Amino acid sequence: MTNGPQRGNGDGTGSELVTKTRTVAKRPNLYRVLLLNDDYTPMEFVVHVVERFFQKNREEATRIMLHVHHHGVGECGVFTYEVAETKVTQVMDFARKHQHPLQCVMEKK
């Protein structure tokens, strides 16, 4: 008769195997927020958008705007899905409010 829990593997040697489960947090997917070039939105408005919604200084915002102008598309930042989606919506709403056809999209990185 035993008092309490049995230890070991039952062969009387007292050895046992202990396993630990470790949870590994998966990094969230990241999304690029992109501005698309058009022939109507003023360059200064694009610079303002980049400064306001992506917290870039004037020099960096101008560099991004020129990249959009010359290459048709430019990256403003990389964010989690929710943040990227919010930024796209903010930029699109702001552009519409000011009657500009500026397009902002997001794509999985």
Biopython code that builds the backbone (N, CA, C, O; Angstrom):
import numpy as np
from Bio.PDB.StructureBuilder import StructureBuilder

atoms = [
    (1, "MET", "N", (0.833, -1.164, 0.000)),
    (1, "MET", "CA", (0.000, 0.000, 0.000)),
    (1, "MET", "C", (0.891, 1.244, 0.000)),
    (1, "MET", "O", (1.903, 1.274, 0.700)),
    (2, "THR", "N", (0.520, 2.296, -0.793)),
    (2, "THR", "CA", (1.349, 3.504, -0.879)),
    (2, "THR", "C", (0.623, 4.680, -0.263)),
    (2, "THR", "O", (-0.606, 4.741, -0.268)),
    (3, "ASN", "N", (1.382, 5.599, 0.261)),
    (3, "ASN", "CA", (0.838, 6.841, 0.787)),
    (3, "ASN", "C", (1.324, 7.985, -0.091)),
    (3, "ASN", "O", (2.510, 8.312, -0.060)),
    (4, "GLY", "N", (0.441, 8.605, -0.875)),
    (4, "GLY", "CA", (0.830, 9.727, -1.726)),
    (4, "GLY", "C", (1.108, 9.303, -3.157)),
    (4, "GLY", "O", (0.982, 8.127, -3.499)),
    (5, "PRO", "N", (1.483, 10.255, -3.986)),
    (5, "PRO", "CA", (1.702, 9.959, -5.404)),
    (5, "PRO", "C", (2.979, 9.151, -5.629)),
    (5, "PRO", "O", (3.961, 9.269, -4.897)),
    (6, "GLN", "N", (2.921, 8.346, -6.652)),
    (6, "GLN", "CA", (4.076, 7.547, -7.046)),
    (6, "GLN", "C", (5.006, 8.411, -7.881)),
    (6, "GLN", "O", (4.540, 9.218, -8.685)),
    (7, "ARG", "N", (6.293, 8.259, -7.706)),
    (7, "ARG", "CA", (7.277, 8.991, -8.497)),
    (7, "ARG", "C", (8.070, 7.984, -9.319)),
    (7, "ARG", "O", (8.174, 6.805, -8.979)),
    (8, "GLY", "N", (8.622, 8.493, -10.409)),
    (8, "GLY", "CA", (9.459, 7.636, -11.245)),
    (8, "GLY", "C", (8.672, 7.047, -12.382)),
    (8, "GLY", "O", (7.524, 7.420, -12.627)),
    (9, "ASN", "N", (9.305, 6.115, -13.079)),
    (9, "ASN", "CA", (8.680, 5.527, -14.249)),
    (9, "ASN", "C", (8.132, 4.143, -13.966)),
    (9, "ASN", "O", (7.808, 3.399, -14.892)),
    (10, "GLY", "N", (8.031, 3.802, -12.731)),
    (10, "GLY", "CA", (7.445, 2.527, -12.376)),
    (10, "GLY", "C", (8.422, 1.381, -12.314)),
    (10, "GLY", "O", (8.031, 0.275, -11.943)),
    (11, "ASP", "N", (9.683, 1.596, -12.662)),
    (11, "ASP", "CA", (10.642, 0.502, -12.611)),
    (11, "ASP", "C", (11.482, 0.556, -11.345)),
    (11, "ASP", "O", (12.423, -0.221, -11.182)),
    (12, "GLY", "N", (11.136, 1.482, -10.445)),
    (12, "GLY", "CA", (11.836, 1.544, -9.178)),
    (12, "GLY", "C", (13.138, 2.316, -9.223)),
    (12, "GLY", "O", (13.831, 2.385, -8.208)),
    (13, "THR", "N", (13.506, 2.908, -10.372)),
    (13, "THR", "CA", (14.776, 3.633, -10.452)),
    (13, "THR", "C", (14.648, 5.082, -10.012)),
    (13, "THR", "O", (15.659, 5.720, -9.718)),
    (14, "GLY", "N", (13.437, 5.618, -9.959)),
    (14, "GLY", "CA", (13.236, 6.996, -9.542)),
    (14, "GLY", "C", (13.497, 8.012, -10.643)),
    (14, "GLY", "O", (13.462, 9.214, -10.380)),
    (15, "SER", "N", (13.758, 7.569, -11.864)),
    (15, "SER", "CA", (13.975, 8.520, -12.956)),
    (15, "SER", "C", (12.637, 8.874, -13.590)),
    (15, "SER", "O", (11.723, 8.053, -13.665)),
    (16, "GLU", "N", (12.552, 10.107, -14.038)),
    (16, "GLU", "CA", (11.317, 10.533, -14.693)),
    (16, "GLU", "C", (11.639, 11.549, -15.791)),
    (16, "GLU", "O", (12.674, 12.215, -15.764)),
    (17, "LEU", "N", (10.749, 11.643, -16.726)),
    (17, "LEU", "CA", (10.903, 12.571, -17.833)),
    (17, "LEU", "C", (9.926, 13.716, -17.621)),
    (17, "LEU", "O", (8.720, 13.501, -17.502)),
    (18, "VAL", "N", (10.448, 14.924, -17.573)),
    (18, "VAL", "CA", (9.608, 16.099, -17.392)),
    (18, "VAL", "C", (9.639, 16.894, -18.686)),
    (18, "VAL", "O", (10.709, 17.222, -19.199)),
    (19, "THR", "N", (8.472, 17.198, -19.204)),
    (19, "THR", "CA", (8.400, 18.016, -20.409)),
    (19, "THR", "C", (7.690, 19.313, -20.066)),
    (19, "THR", "O", (6.728, 19.337, -19.298)),
    (20, "LYS", "N", (8.188, 20.385, -20.652)),
    (20, "LYS", "CA", (7.569, 21.686, -20.460)),
    (20, "LYS", "C", (7.087, 22.183, -21.814)),
    (20, "LYS", "O", (7.788, 22.069, -22.820)),
    (21, "THR", "N", (5.902, 22.725, -21.822)),
    (21, "THR", "CA", (5.360, 23.321, -23.031)),
    (21, "THR", "C", (5.646, 24.803, -22.990)),
    (21, "THR", "O", (5.274, 25.501, -22.047)),
    (22, "ARG", "N", (6.311, 25.268, -24.024)),
    (22, "ARG", "CA", (6.639, 26.683, -24.107)),
    (22, "ARG", "C", (5.799, 27.316, -25.202)),
    (22, "ARG", "O", (5.767, 26.817, -26.327)),
    (23, "THR", "N", (5.129, 28.393, -24.890)),
    (23, "THR", "CA", (4.331, 29.104, -25.870)),
    (23, "THR", "C", (5.210, 30.140, -26.554)),
    (23, "THR", "O", (5.849, 30.966, -25.903)),
    (24, "VAL", "N", (5.227, 30.078, -27.875)),
    (24, "VAL", "CA", (6.002, 31.035, -28.652)),
    (24, "VAL", "C", (5.010, 31.971, -29.330)),
    (24, "VAL", "O", (4.164, 31.532, -30.110)),
    (25, "ALA", "N", (5.118, 33.244, -29.033)),
    (25, "ALA", "CA", (4.222, 34.225, -29.638)),
    (25, "ALA", "C", (4.615, 34.454, -31.088)),
    (25, "ALA", "O", (5.780, 34.703, -31.400)),
    (26, "LYS", "N", (3.623, 34.367, -31.969)),
    (26, "LYS", "CA", (3.874, 34.597, -33.388)),
    (26, "LYS", "C", (3.830, 36.093, -33.664)),
    (26, "LYS", "O", (2.928, 36.789, -33.198)),
    (27, "ARG", "N", (4.789, 36.578, -34.408)),
    (27, "ARG", "CA", (4.806, 37.991, -34.775)),
    (27, "ARG", "C", (3.654, 38.274, -35.728)),
    (27, "ARG", "O", (3.349, 37.453, -36.594)),
    (28, "PRO", "N", (3.006, 39.437, -35.574)),
    (28, "PRO", "CA", (1.890, 39.754, -36.473)),
    (28, "PRO", "C", (2.399, 40.042, -37.881)),
    (28, "PRO", "O", (3.532, 40.482, -38.075)),
    (29, "ASN", "N", (1.537, 39.783, -38.851)),
    (29, "ASN", "CA", (1.885, 40.118, -40.232)),
    (29, "ASN", "C", (2.000, 41.628, -40.359)),
    (29, "ASN", "O", (1.294, 42.376, -39.682)),
    (30, "LEU", "N", (2.890, 42.063, -41.226)),
    (30, "LEU", "CA", (3.094, 43.488, -41.443)),
    (30, "LEU", "C", (2.598, 43.877, -42.841)),
    (30, "LEU", "O", (2.616, 43.079, -43.778)),
    (31, "TYR", "N", (2.159, 45.121, -42.942)),
    (31, "TYR", "CA", (1.590, 45.627, -44.187)),
    (31, "TYR", "C", (2.244, 46.951, -44.559)),
    (31, "TYR", "O", (2.447, 47.828, -43.719)),
    (32, "ARG", "N", (2.566, 47.068, -45.838)),
    (32, "ARG", "CA", (3.128, 48.312, -46.369)),
    (32, "ARG", "C", (1.968, 49.241, -46.723)),
    (32, "ARG", "O", (0.992, 48.811, -47.337)),
    (33, "VAL", "N", (2.074, 50.503, -46.338)),
    (33, "VAL", "CA", (1.087, 51.505, -46.747)),
    (33, "VAL", "C", (1.711, 52.302, -47.882)),
    (33, "VAL", "O", (2.791, 52.875, -47.740)),
    (34, "LEU", "N", (1.012, 52.326, -49.012)),
    (34, "LEU", "CA", (1.540, 52.908, -50.242)),
    (34, "LEU", "C", (0.661, 54.048, -50.744)),
    (34, "LEU", "O", (-0.564, 53.990, -50.639)),
    (35, "LEU", "N", (1.287, 55.072, -51.283)),
    (35, "LEU", "CA", (0.574, 56.129, -51.995)),
    (35, "LEU", "C", (0.766, 55.891, -53.486)),
    (35, "LEU", "O", (1.845, 55.499, -53.931)),
    (36, "LEU", "N", (-0.296, 56.132, -54.256)),
    (36, "LEU", "CA", (-0.255, 55.938, -55.700)),
    (36, "LEU", "C", (-0.278, 57.294, -56.396)),
    (36, "LEU", "O", (-0.994, 58.202, -55.974)),
    (37, "ASN", "N", (0.488, 57.423, -57.438)),
    (37, "ASN", "CA", (0.572, 58.668, -58.178)),
    (37, "ASN", "C", (-0.690, 58.910, -58.998)),
    (37, "ASN", "O", (-1.317, 57.972, -59.491)),
    (38, "ASP", "N", (-1.045, 60.163, -59.133)),
    (38, "ASP", "CA", (-2.094, 60.563, -60.067)),
    (38, "ASP", "C", (-1.673, 61.905, -60.674)),
    (38, "ASP", "O", (-0.709, 62.524, -60.224)),
    (39, "ASP", "N", (-2.397, 62.338, -61.685)),
    (39, "ASP", "CA", (-2.012, 63.567, -62.391)),
    (39, "ASP", "C", (-2.687, 64.814, -61.835)),
    (39, "ASP", "O", (-2.544, 65.891, -62.415)),
    (40, "TYR", "N", (-3.416, 64.702, -60.731)),
    (40, "TYR", "CA", (-4.216, 65.827, -60.261)),
    (40, "TYR", "C", (-3.888, 66.308, -58.848)),
    (40, "TYR", "O", (-4.005, 67.501, -58.567)),
    (41, "THR", "N", (-3.486, 65.417, -57.964)),
    (41, "THR", "CA", (-3.208, 65.807, -56.581)),
    (41, "THR", "C", (-1.926, 66.632, -56.526)),
    (41, "THR", "O", (-0.885, 66.178, -57.002)),
    (42, "PRO", "N", (-1.980, 67.834, -55.955)),
    (42, "PRO", "CA", (-0.772, 68.667, -55.868)),
    (42, "PRO", "C", (0.323, 68.015, -55.020)),
    (42, "PRO", "O", (0.041, 67.345, -54.026)),
    (43, "MET", "N", (1.556, 68.220, -55.428)),
    (43, "MET", "CA", (2.688, 67.646, -54.708)),
    (43, "MET", "C", (2.717, 68.120, -53.255)),
    (43, "MET", "O", (3.009, 67.337, -52.352)),
    (44, "GLU", "N", (2.420, 69.381, -53.032)),
    (44, "GLU", "CA", (2.437, 69.925, -51.674)),
    (44, "GLU", "C", (1.402, 69.241, -50.784)),
    (44, "GLU", "O", (1.639, 69.052, -49.591)),
    (45, "PHE", "N", (0.260, 68.869, -51.356)),
    (45, "PHE", "CA", (-0.763, 68.155, -50.589)),
    (45, "PHE", "C", (-0.247, 66.778, -50.177)),
    (45, "PHE", "O", (-0.473, 66.344, -49.048)),
    (46, "VAL", "N", (0.435, 66.100, -51.073)),
    (46, "VAL", "CA", (1.002, 64.779, -50.774)),
    (46, "VAL", "C", (2.036, 64.895, -49.656)),
    (46, "VAL", "O", (2.061, 64.069, -48.744)),
    (47, "VAL", "N", (2.878, 65.905, -49.723)),
    (47, "VAL", "CA", (3.868, 66.128, -48.662)),
    (47, "VAL", "C", (3.149, 66.331, -47.327)),
    (47, "VAL", "O", (3.541, 65.762, -46.308)),
    (48, "HIS", "N", (2.104, 67.140, -47.345)),
    (48, "HIS", "CA", (1.338, 67.396, -46.119)),
    (48, "HIS", "C", (0.744, 66.100, -45.560)),
    (48, "HIS", "O", (0.789, 65.867, -44.352)),
    (49, "VAL", "N", (0.198, 65.273, -46.419)),
    (49, "VAL", "CA", (-0.389, 63.985, -45.994)),
    (49, "VAL", "C", (0.673, 63.104, -45.337)),
    (49, "VAL", "O", (0.431, 62.519, -44.281)),
    (50, "VAL", "N", (1.833, 63.011, -45.955)),
    (50, "VAL", "CA", (2.900, 62.167, -45.426)),
    (50, "VAL", "C", (3.380, 62.691, -44.065)),
    (50, "VAL", "O", (3.626, 61.908, -43.148)),
    (51, "GLU", "N", (3.509, 63.993, -43.943)),
    (51, "GLU", "CA", (3.907, 64.589, -42.657)),
    (51, "GLU", "C", (2.844, 64.319, -41.589)),
    (51, "GLU", "O", (3.165, 63.906, -40.475)),
    (52, "ARG", "N", (1.601, 64.550, -41.932)),
    (52, "ARG", "CA", (0.507, 64.476, -40.958)),
    (52, "ARG", "C", (0.188, 63.055, -40.512)),
    (52, "ARG", "O", (0.040, 62.802, -39.316)),
    (53, "PHE", "N", (0.081, 62.132, -41.448)),
    (53, "PHE", "CA", (-0.395, 60.789, -41.105)),
    (53, "PHE", "C", (0.719, 59.773, -40.877)),
    (53, "PHE", "O", (0.476, 58.701, -40.322)),
    (54, "PHE", "N", (1.934, 60.101, -41.299)),
    (54, "PHE", "CA", (3.033, 59.149, -41.147)),
    (54, "PHE", "C", (4.196, 59.726, -40.336)),
    (54, "PHE", "O", (5.262, 59.117, -40.253)),
    (55, "GLN", "N", (3.988, 60.886, -39.746)),
    (55, "GLN", "CA", (4.947, 61.533, -38.850)),
    (55, "GLN", "C", (6.355, 61.645, -39.445)),
    (55, "GLN", "O", (7.355, 61.400, -38.770)),
    (56, "LYS", "N", (6.403, 62.018, -40.712)),
    (56, "LYS", "CA", (7.700, 62.231, -41.370)),
    (56, "LYS", "C", (8.016, 63.725, -41.351)),
    (56, "LYS", "O", (7.116, 64.564, -41.386)),
    (57, "ASN", "N", (9.303, 64.039, -41.296)),
    (57, "ASN", "CA", (9.677, 65.455, -41.383)),
    (57, "ASN", "C", (9.558, 65.918, -42.833)),
    (57, "ASN", "O", (9.346, 65.109, -43.736)),
    (58, "ARG", "N", (9.695, 67.206, -43.045)),
    (58, "ARG", "CA", (9.493, 67.791, -44.375)),
    (58, "ARG", "C", (10.405, 67.149, -45.428)),
    (58, "ARG", "O", (9.966, 66.846, -46.537)),
    (59, "GLU", "N", (11.660, 66.948, -45.074)),
    (59, "GLU", "CA", (12.620, 66.368, -46.019)),
    (59, "GLU", "C", (12.236, 64.938, -46.416)),
    (59, "GLU", "O", (12.253, 64.593, -47.597)),
    (60, "GLU", "N", (11.895, 64.121, -45.436)),
    (60, "GLU", "CA", (11.516, 62.723, -45.717)),
    (60, "GLU", "C", (10.195, 62.672, -46.481)),
    (60, "GLU", "O", (10.038, 61.867, -47.399)),
    (61, "ALA", "N", (9.247, 63.528, -46.103)),
    (61, "ALA", "CA", (7.953, 63.564, -46.795)),
    (61, "ALA", "C", (8.136, 63.973, -48.254)),
    (61, "ALA", "O", (7.473, 63.431, -49.139)),
    (62, "THR", "N", (9.021, 64.915, -48.504)),
    (62, "THR", "CA", (9.298, 65.359, -49.875)),
    (62, "THR", "C", (9.957, 64.243, -50.675)),
    (62, "THR", "O", (9.636, 64.034, -51.845)),
    (63, "ARG", "N", (10.881, 63.526, -50.037)),
    (63, "ARG", "CA", (11.534, 62.398, -50.713)),
    (63, "ARG", "C", (10.501, 61.329, -51.111)),
    (63, "ARG", "O", (10.542, 60.803, -52.223)),
    (64, "ILE", "N", (9.581, 61.016, -50.197)),
    (64, "ILE", "CA", (8.545, 60.017, -50.491)),
    (64, "ILE", "C", (7.642, 60.515, -51.622)),
    (64, "ILE", "O", (7.321, 59.758, -52.538)),
    (65, "MET", "N", (7.229, 61.789, -51.559)),
    (65, "MET", "CA", (6.365, 62.360, -52.595)),
    (65, "MET", "C", (7.044, 62.293, -53.959)),
    (65, "MET", "O", (6.403, 61.944, -54.951)),
    (66, "LEU", "N", (8.338, 62.624, -54.020)),
    (66, "LEU", "CA", (9.047, 62.564, -55.300)),
    (66, "LEU", "C", (9.176, 61.128, -55.807)),
    (66, "LEU", "O", (9.113, 60.881, -57.011)),
    (67, "HIS", "N", (9.352, 60.200, -54.898)),
    (67, "HIS", "CA", (9.409, 58.789, -55.299)),
    (67, "HIS", "C", (8.069, 58.365, -55.900)),
    (67, "HIS", "O", (8.031, 57.691, -56.929)),
    (68, "VAL", "N", (6.980, 58.761, -55.257)),
    (68, "VAL", "CA", (5.639, 58.468, -55.791)),
    (68, "VAL", "C", (5.488, 59.108, -57.169)),
    (68, "VAL", "O", (4.996, 58.473, -58.102)),
    (69, "HIS", "N", (5.906, 60.350, -57.293)),
    (69, "HIS", "CA", (5.774, 61.094, -58.556)),
    (69, "HIS", "C", (6.564, 60.435, -59.689)),
    (69, "HIS", "O", (6.069, 60.336, -60.811)),
    (70, "HIS", "N", (7.775, 59.989, -59.404)),
    (70, "HIS", "CA", (8.634, 59.432, -60.458)),
    (70, "HIS", "C", (8.416, 57.948, -60.722)),
    (70, "HIS", "O", (8.641, 57.481, -61.839)),
    (71, "HIS", "N", (7.981, 57.201, -59.711)),
    (71, "HIS", "CA", (7.850, 55.744, -59.860)),
    (71, "HIS", "C", (6.413, 55.246, -59.840)),
    (71, "HIS", "O", (6.166, 54.060, -60.056)),
    (72, "GLY", "N", (5.459, 56.145, -59.581)),
    (72, "GLY", "CA", (4.051, 55.756, -59.611)),
    (72, "GLY", "C", (3.518, 55.247, -58.289)),
    (72, "GLY", "O", (2.305, 55.178, -58.093)),
    (73, "VAL", "N", (4.418, 54.888, -57.371)),
    (73, "VAL", "CA", (4.001, 54.363, -56.068)),
    (73, "VAL", "C", (5.142, 54.592, -55.080)),
    (73, "VAL", "O", (6.316, 54.574, -55.449)),
    (74, "GLY", "N", (4.774, 54.807, -53.824)),
    (74, "GLY", "CA", (5.795, 55.005, -52.802)),
    (74, "GLY", "C", (5.315, 54.522, -51.445)),
    (74, "GLY", "O", (4.141, 54.655, -51.101)),
    (75, "GLU", "N", (6.236, 53.962, -50.683)),
    (75, "GLU", "CA", (5.919, 53.423, -49.356)),
    (75, "GLU", "C", (6.034, 54.515, -48.294)),
    (75, "GLU", "O", (7.032, 55.232, -48.220)),
    (76, "CYS", "N", (4.992, 54.622, -47.480)),
    (76, "CYS", "CA", (4.982, 55.603, -46.386)),
    (76, "CYS", "C", (5.339, 54.975, -45.047)),
    (76, "CYS", "O", (5.739, 55.675, -44.117)),
    (77, "GLY", "N", (5.197, 53.654, -44.949)),
    (77, "GLY", "CA", (5.514, 52.988, -43.695)),
    (77, "GLY", "C", (5.047, 51.540, -43.714)),
    (77, "GLY", "O", (4.338, 51.107, -44.622)),
    (78, "VAL", "N", (5.462, 50.803, -42.689)),
    (78, "VAL", "CA", (5.094, 49.396, -42.531)),
    (78, "VAL", "C", (4.493, 49.241, -41.141)),
    (78, "VAL", "O", (5.092, 49.650, -40.146)),
    (79, "PHE", "N", (3.295, 48.644, -41.081)),
    (79, "PHE", "CA", (2.532, 48.588, -39.842)),
    (79, "PHE", "C", (1.800, 47.258, -39.708)),
    (79, "PHE", "O", (1.719, 46.478, -40.657)),
    (80, "THR", "N", (1.272, 47.017, -38.514)),
    (80, "THR", "CA", (0.384, 45.868, -38.331)),
    (80, "THR", "C", (-0.887, 46.140, -39.136)),
    (80, "THR", "O", (-1.125, 47.266, -39.572)),
    (81, "TYR", "N", (-1.693, 45.107, -39.327)),
    (81, "TYR", "CA", (-2.891, 45.223, -40.160)),
    (81, "TYR", "C", (-3.792, 46.364, -39.702)),
    (81, "TYR", "O", (-4.194, 47.205, -40.506)),
    (82, "GLU", "N", (-4.108, 46.392, -38.413)),
    (82, "GLU", "CA", (-5.055, 47.378, -37.894)),
    (82, "GLU", "C", (-4.539, 48.809, -38.074)),
    (82, "GLU", "O", (-5.298, 49.701, -38.452)),
    (83, "VAL", "N", (-3.266, 49.023, -37.807)),
    (83, "VAL", "CA", (-2.690, 50.363, -37.952)),
    (83, "VAL", "C", (-2.654, 50.759, -39.423)),
    (83, "VAL", "O", (-2.998, 51.890, -39.766)),
    (84, "ALA", "N", (-2.245, 49.848, -40.291)),
    (84, "ALA", "CA", (-2.194, 50.138, -41.732)),
    (84, "ALA", "C", (-3.585, 50.467, -42.263)),
    (84, "ALA", "O", (-3.759, 51.421, -43.021)),
    (85, "GLU", "N", (-4.557, 49.685, -41.867)),
    (85, "GLU", "CA", (-5.933, 49.905, -42.322)),
    (85, "GLU", "C", (-6.443, 51.279, -41.876)),
    (85, "GLU", "O", (-7.103, 51.984, -42.639)),
    (86, "THR", "N", (-6.131, 51.644, -40.646)),
    (86, "THR", "CA", (-6.541, 52.948, -40.125)),
    (86, "THR", "C", (-5.882, 54.078, -40.899)),
    (86, "THR", "O", (-6.541, 55.060, -41.241)),
    (87, "LYS", "N", (-4.593, 53.949, -41.179)),
    (87, "LYS", "CA", (-3.877, 55.000, -41.911)),
    (87, "LYS", "C", (-4.422, 55.162, -43.328)),
    (87, "LYS", "O", (-4.585, 56.283, -43.809)),
    (88, "VAL", "N", (-4.704, 54.039, -43.996)),
    (88, "VAL", "CA", (-5.273, 54.100, -45.344)),
    (88, "VAL", "C", (-6.610, 54.842, -45.308)),
    (88, "VAL", "O", (-6.864, 55.707, -46.146)),
    (89, "THR", "N", (-7.455, 54.508, -44.350)),
    (89, "THR", "CA", (-8.761, 55.151, -44.229)),
    (89, "THR", "C", (-8.618, 56.638, -43.935)),
    (89, "THR", "O", (-9.330, 57.453, -44.522)),
    (90, "GLN", "N", (-7.707, 57.002, -43.034)),
    (90, "GLN", "CA", (-7.490, 58.415, -42.703)),
    (90, "GLN", "C", (-7.032, 59.208, -43.919)),
    (90, "GLN", "O", (-7.536, 60.300, -44.181)),
    (91, "VAL", "N", (-6.071, 58.654, -44.663)),
    (91, "VAL", "CA", (-5.545, 59.354, -45.845)),
    (91, "VAL", "C", (-6.630, 59.501, -46.903)),
    (91, "VAL", "O", (-6.795, 60.575, -47.480)),
    (92, "MET", "N", (-7.367, 58.431, -47.158)),
    (92, "MET", "CA", (-8.418, 58.481, -48.183)),
    (92, "MET", "C", (-9.513, 59.480, -47.799)),
    (92, "MET", "O", (-9.972, 60.251, -48.643)),
    (93, "ASP", "N", (-9.926, 59.469, -46.546)),
    (93, "ASP", "CA", (-10.959, 60.410, -46.091)),
    (93, "ASP", "C", (-10.468, 61.853, -46.202)),
    (93, "ASP", "O", (-11.209, 62.733, -46.640)),
    (94, "PHE", "N", (-9.220, 62.091, -45.806)),
    (94, "PHE", "CA", (-8.640, 63.433, -45.863)),
    (94, "PHE", "C", (-8.547, 63.919, -47.315)),
    (94, "PHE", "O", (-8.863, 65.073, -47.605)),
    (95, "ALA", "N", (-8.119, 63.052, -48.211)),
    (95, "ALA", "CA", (-8.008, 63.415, -49.631)),
    (95, "ALA", "C", (-9.386, 63.744, -50.214)),
    (95, "ALA", "O", (-9.533, 64.728, -50.938)),
    (96, "ARG", "N", (-10.381, 62.934, -49.905)),
    (96, "ARG", "CA", (-11.734, 63.185, -50.421)),
    (96, "ARG", "C", (-12.277, 64.510, -49.874)),
    (96, "ARG", "O", (-12.887, 65.298, -50.597)),
    (97, "LYS", "N", (-12.040, 64.730, -48.583)),
    (97, "LYS", "CA", (-12.509, 65.957, -47.940)),
    (97, "LYS", "C", (-11.942, 67.193, -48.650)),
    (97, "LYS", "O", (-12.607, 68.225, -48.746)),
    (98, "HIS", "N", (-10.717, 67.074, -49.141)),
    (98, "HIS", "CA", (-10.063, 68.179, -49.839)),
    (98, "HIS", "C", (-10.172, 68.057, -51.365)),
    (98, "HIS", "O", (-9.492, 68.766, -52.107)),
    (99, "GLN", "N", (-11.033, 67.154, -51.810)),
    (99, "GLN", "CA", (-11.369, 66.961, -53.227)),
    (99, "GLN", "C", (-10.163, 66.615, -54.100)),
    (99, "GLN", "O", (-9.990, 67.145, -55.197)),
    (100, "HIS", "N", (-9.336, 65.708, -53.575)),
    (100, "HIS", "CA", (-8.192, 65.212, -54.340)),
    (100, "HIS", "C", (-8.382, 63.712, -54.578)),
    (100, "HIS", "O", (-8.903, 63.009, -53.712)),
    (101, "PRO", "N", (-7.962, 63.220, -55.747)),
    (101, "PRO", "CA", (-8.133, 61.803, -56.065)),
    (101, "PRO", "C", (-6.997, 60.901, -55.542)),
    (101, "PRO", "O", (-6.851, 59.767, -55.997)),
    (102, "LEU", "N", (-6.209, 61.395, -54.606)),
    (102, "LEU", "CA", (-5.086, 60.632, -54.074)),
    (102, "LEU", "C", (-5.545, 59.248, -53.598)),
    (102, "LEU", "O", (-6.555, 59.124, -52.906)),
    (103, "GLN", "N", (-4.801, 58.229, -53.974)),
    (103, "GLN", "CA", (-5.114, 56.857, -53.570)),
    (103, "GLN", "C", (-4.049, 56.343, -52.603)),
    (103, "GLN", "O", (-2.851, 56.554, -52.795)),
    (104, "CYS", "N", (-4.517, 55.670, -51.570)),
    (104, "CYS", "CA", (-3.652, 55.054, -50.576)),
    (104, "CYS", "C", (-4.102, 53.615, -50.394)),
    (104, "CYS", "O", (-5.288, 53.349, -50.198)),
    (105, "VAL", "N", (-3.154, 52.686, -50.459)),
    (105, "VAL", "CA", (-3.480, 51.269, -50.344)),
    (105, "VAL", "C", (-2.505, 50.591, -49.389)),
    (105, "VAL", "O", (-1.481, 51.157, -49.006)),
    (106, "MET", "N", (-2.852, 49.366, -49.018)),
    (106, "MET", "CA", (-1.933, 48.580, -48.189)),
    (106, "MET", "C", (-1.736, 47.227, -48.832)),
    (106, "MET", "O", (-2.630, 46.697, -49.492)),
    (107, "GLU", "N", (-0.539, 46.667, -48.627)),
    (107, "GLU", "CA", (-0.255, 45.330, -49.158)),
    (107, "GLU", "C", (0.591, 44.581, -48.136)),
    (107, "GLU", "O", (1.406, 45.170, -47.425)),
    (108, "LYS", "N", (0.379, 43.276, -48.080)),
    (108, "LYS", "CA", (1.121, 42.446, -47.138)),
    (108, "LYS", "C", (2.594, 42.448, -47.500)),
    (108, "LYS", "O", (2.957, 42.301, -48.667)),
    (109, "LYS", "N", (3.434, 42.613, -46.501)),
    (109, "LYS", "CA", (4.884, 42.661, -46.726)),
    (109, "LYS", "C", (5.437, 41.263, -46.872)),
    (109, "LYS", "O", (6.640, 41.093, -47.068)),
]
sb = StructureBuilder()
sb.init_structure("model")
sb.init_model(0)
sb.init_chain("A")
sb.init_seg("    ")
for serial, (resi, resn, name, xyz) in enumerate(atoms, 1):
    if name == "N":
        sb.init_residue(resn, " ", resi, " ")
    sb.init_atom(name, np.array(xyz, "f"), 0.0, 1.0, " ", f" {name:<3s}", serial, name[0])
structure = sb.get_structure()
